């Protein structure tokens, strides 16, 4: 099963940890209209975030969403 939002590609999302192809991807708009992608694997429950094509850690996500 592949779930994505807002017209994103229909290609399967592959888990960066276990390689399963049934991860979900949710597009989030954060500060300054920047978009990040939240990914979650159904098989191993690994979660990861992407911004501008690169992986970011939770600290980076929190910095982006923190109100100043």
Buried (B, 14 or more C-beta within 10 A) or exposed (E): EBEBEEEBEEEEBBBBBEEBEBBBBBBBEBEEEEEBBBBBBEEEEBBBBBBEEEEBEEEBBEEBEEEE
